[in-house]
C-alpha cells in the first residue's frame, strides 16, 4: 500500500529544540531528518552515541548526547546536562524502544521492555519537565498496534511468573499510550499536550530480535529478506505520523489521544484492524500506571511540585 507522507508544518513551533530518543535509526532517523529539514534543531540522545553521530552526520541542526533509557542514572544525567544549557523544549518524541527481546533484566530486576520503552521515558519527561513546560511542548509517545495484545498486567508487571516476549512488548506499548493520557491530564494547564501513536508496520532495526524464519512465517518477508506484506510502510511513511503528531496545527488545543495514519484513531472494533483499545486510554489505569512508575523510579515532578 502506497501511503503518502504527512506534510510537516513546524514554523509555528520554534521555541526550542526537538528531542528525539533513538533519533539515529529506523523511524527515529527519518523523524530527525524530517524535523531538521523543516528548520528545527534536533537533539538525539542515544545509547550508542558514536553510531548516532555517524548516522546524523551531514544533517544540519542536529546534535547528539548520551542516553541509556534502561539506566535511570543515565536518564538523569542527560536531563541535567540539557537543563544546564538553559534551553526550553518544543517537542519530545519518545521514539526509542526494543521489541520482543529475550528475557532481560535491567536496573533492580525490571523487565527490559517495560523498563526501556516506558519507565525510561517516564523518568526522562519528569526530569526534563521544567524545560518542557517553559516551551509549551508537545510530547509524543511512539506506541504500536501491539498495545492490543494486552493491558498492563497489574499482578505481574515485571513478568516474574513466566516471561512471554510478545506479551511483554504489548504491555510496554499499552504503557506508552497510558503515559500520554496521564501526562496530558497533568500538563495541559502548563500548555503541554501529549499524544500516542501507532506508526504502522515497518521493517526497521526494531526487528533485530526476530529470527528470519519467524518473519517469513508471519508473511512479512520472503526467503531473500524482501518485504512481502503490502500493508507495510517505508520508514519515511512510518515516521510521518509521529512528525504529524508533534507539529500539526490540526491538533492544536487537543491531547491525550492516540493517532495513526496522520489522524486521530477510532476505537478498536472486534476483529477489525487498527484503532485504539479501551484498556490503553482508561484514565483510571493511566493514573494508576503513573503512580506505579513514580514508585518504581522515585521520580514524579508533579508530586514534588505540590
C-alpha positions in Angstrom: 0.0 0.0 0.0 1.5 3.4 -1.0 0.8 5.8 1.8 1.9 9.4 1.2 4.0 11.2 3.8 2.1 13.6 6.0 3.0 17.3 5.5 5.4 18.8 8.1 4.5 22.2 9.4 6.7 23.4 12.3 7.2 27.0 11.5 4.7 27.9 14.2 6.6 25.9 16.9 10.1 27.3 17.1 10.6 28.0 20.8 13.3 25.4 21.3 14.8 22.2 20.0 13.1 18.9 19.5 14.4 15.9 21.4 14.0 12.5 19.6 15.1 9.5 21.5 16.6 6.9 19.2 16.6 9.5 16.5 19.5 7.9 14.7 18.0 4.6 13.4 14.9 3.4 11.7 11.8 5.6 12.2 13.8 7.9 14.6 16.3 8.8 11.9 13.6 9.6 9.4 11.9 11.7 12.1 15.2 13.6 12.7 15.6 14.2 9.0 12.1 15.5 8.6 12.2 17.9 11.6 15.7 19.2 10.7 14.7 19.6 7.1 11.8 21.8 8.2 14.1 24.0 10.2 14.0 22.6 13.7 17.1 22.0 15.8 17.1 18.4 16.9 18.8 16.7 19.9 19.3 13.0 19.5 20.2 11.3 22.8 21.5 7.8 22.1 22.7 4.7 23.9 25.3 4.3 21.1 26.4 7.9 20.7 29.2 7.1 18.2 26.7 5.3 15.9 24.3 8.2 16.4 26.9 10.8 15.4 27.8 8.8 12.3 24.1 8.4 11.3 23.2 12.1 11.6 26.4 13.4 10.1 25.6 15.9 7.4 22.1 16.7 8.8 22.2 20.4 9.7 21.0 21.4 13.1 21.4 18.0 14.8 23.4 17.3 18.0 23.8 14.0 19.9 24.2 13.2 23.5 24.4 10.1 25.7 21.3 8.3 27.0 20.6 4.8 28.0 16.8 4.5 28.8 17.4 1.3 30.8 19.7 3.1 33.2 18.0 5.8 35.4 21.3 7.4 36.2 22.0 7.9 32.5 18.5 9.3 32.1 19.1 11.8 34.9 22.5 12.7 33.6 21.2 13.6 30.1 18.3 15.6 31.6 20.7 17.5 33.9 23.0 18.4 31.0 20.1 19.6 28.9 18.6 21.7 31.7 22.0 23.2 32.4 22.1 24.5 28.8 19.2 26.8 29.7 17.1 25.8 26.7 13.4 25.1 26.7 11.9 22.2 24.7 9.5 22.5 21.8 9.0 18.8 21.1 9.9 15.5 22.7 9.3 12.3 20.7 9.8 9.2 22.8 10.8 7.1 19.8 13.4 4.7 21.1 12.4 1.2 22.1 13.0 -2.6 21.9 10.7 -5.3 20.7 10.2 -9.0 21.5 13.7 -9.4 23.1 14.7 -12.5 25.0 14.1 -12.2 28.8 16.4 -9.5 30.0 16.5 -7.8 33.4 17.8 -4.2 34.0 18.1 -1.9 37.0 16.7 -3.6 40.1 15.4 -6.6 38.1 12.9 -4.8 35.9 11.7 -6.5 32.7 13.6 -4.8 29.9 10.8 -3.8 27.5 8.7 -2.2 30.2 11.8 -0.5 31.7 13.2 0.8 28.4 10.1 1.6 26.4 8.1 3.0 29.3 10.0 3.7 32.6 13.0 5.3 31.0 10.8 7.7 29.0 8.6 8.3 32.1 11.7 9.4 34.1 13.1 11.4 31.2 10.0 13.5 30.8 9.7 14.1 34.6 13.4 15.2 34.8 13.0 17.5 31.7 9.7 18.9 32.9 11.0 22.5 33.7 12.2 22.8 30.1 9.2 21.1 28.6 6.8 23.3 30.5 8.7 26.5 29.5 8.5 25.5 25.9 4.8 24.5 26.0 6.0 21.4 24.3 4.2 18.5 22.6 5.3 15.1 23.9 4.7 12.2 21.6 4.9 8.6 22.8 5.5 6.1 19.9 3.4 3.1 20.8 2.2 0.3 18.4 -0.9 -1.6 17.4 0.7 -4.3 19.6 -0.9 -2.5 22.5 -3.9 -4.6 21.6 -2.1 -7.7 22.8 -2.6 -7.0 26.5 -3.2 -4.3 29.0 -0.9 -3.7 32.0 -0.5 -6.9 33.9 -1.1 -5.4 37.3 -0.5 -8.6 39.2 2.9 -9.3 37.5 4.2 -6.2 35.7 7.7 -7.5 35.7 6.9 -10.9 34.3 8.3 -12.7 37.4 6.0 -15.6 36.9 6.9 -16.6 33.4 8.1 -14.5 30.5 6.4 -14.1 27.1 8.3 -11.6 24.9 5.2 -10.6 22.9 3.0 -10.1 26.0 5.8 -8.0 27.5 6.0 -5.9 24.3 2.2 -5.5 24.2 2.3 -4.3 27.9 5.0 -1.8 27.2 3.1 -0.4 24.2 0.0 -0.1 26.3 2.0 1.7 28.9 3.1 4.2 26.2 -0.5 5.1 25.5 -1.5 5.3 29.1 1.5 7.5 29.8 0.4 10.0 27.2 -3.1 10.0 28.6 -2.0 10.9 32.1 0.8 13.3 31.0 -1.7 15.3 29.0 -4.1 15.4 32.0 -1.3 16.7 34.3 0.4 19.0 31.8 -2.3 20.7 29.8 -2.6 23.6 32.3 1.0 24.4 31.5 0.3 24.3 27.8 1.9 20.9 27.4 0.0 18.3 25.3 0.8 14.6 24.9 -0.1 12.1 22.2 0.5 8.5 21.5 0.5 6.8 18.1 0.9 3.7 16.0 3.4 4.3 13.2 2.3 1.3 11.2 4.1 -1.9 10.3 7.6 -1.1 9.1 10.8 -3.2 8.7 13.5 -1.5 10.7 16.2 -2.5 13.2 13.4 -2.9 15.7 13.1 -6.5 14.5 16.7 -7.3 15.5 15.5 -9.9 18.0 13.3 -11.8 15.5 14.6 -14.7 13.5 14.4 -14.5 9.7 12.3 -17.7 9.7 9.8 -16.1 12.1 9.3 -13.1 9.8 9.0 -15.3 6.8 6.3 -17.4 8.6 4.5 -14.2 9.5 4.4 -13.2 5.9 6.5 -10.1 6.4 9.4 -11.0 4.1 10.4 -13.7 1.7 13.4 -16.1 1.9 15.6 -13.4 0.4 14.6 -10.8 3.1 12.4 -8.8 0.7 9.2 -7.3 2.1 6.1 -9.3 1.0 3.3 -7.7 3.1 1.7 -4.9 1.0 0.4 -3.1 4.2 3.9 -2.4 5.4 5.1 1.2 5.2 8.6 2.5 4.3 10.5 4.1 7.3 9.7 7.5 5.9 6.0 6.8 5.8 6.1 5.2 9.2 7.8 8.3 10.7 5.1 10.6 9.2 2.5 10.1 12.0 4.9 10.9 14.8 6.1 14.0 12.9 2.5 15.0 12.3 1.5 14.5 16.0 4.5 16.6 17.0 3.8 19.5 14.7 0.4 19.6 13.1 -1.8 22.6 13.7 -4.8 20.3 13.3 -4.1 19.0 16.8 -3.9 22.5 18.4 -5.8 22.5 21.7 -6.0 18.7 21.7 -4.1 16.0 23.6 -4.3 12.6 25.2 -5.3 10.9 22.0 -4.0 8.0 20.0 -3.1 8.6 16.4 -2.4 6.5 13.3 -2.0 7.3 9.6 -1.8 11.0 10.4 -5.2 11.1 12.0 -6.8 10.5 15.4 -7.6 6.8 15.6 -11.0 5.4 16.0 -11.8 2.9 18.9 -10.7 -0.6 18.0 -13.6 -2.8 17.0 -14.0 -6.6 17.4 -12.0 -8.3 14.8 -11.0 -5.1 13.0 -7.5 -3.9 12.3 -6.3 -0.6 13.7 -7.8 1.7 16.2 -7.1 2.1 19.9 -8.2 -0.3 22.6 -10.1 0.9 25.6 -7.6 -0.5 28.1 -5.0 1.8 26.8 -7.0 5.0 27.2 -8.7 4.4 30.5 -8.0 7.5 32.7 -8.0 5.4 35.9 -5.5 2.9 34.6 -3.4 5.8 33.3 -3.3 7.4 36.8 -2.5 4.0 38.3 0.4 3.4 35.9 1.8 6.9 36.7 1.7 6.2 40.4 3.4 2.8 39.9 6.0 4.4 37.7 6.7 7.1 40.3 7.1 4.4 42.9 9.5 2.3 40.8 11.7 5.2 39.6 11.5 7.5 42.5 10.7 10.4 40.1 7.5 12.4 39.9 7.9 16.1 39.2 4.2 16.8 39.7 4.2 15.3 43.2 7.3 17.2 44.1 5.7 20.4 42.9 2.6 20.1 45.1 
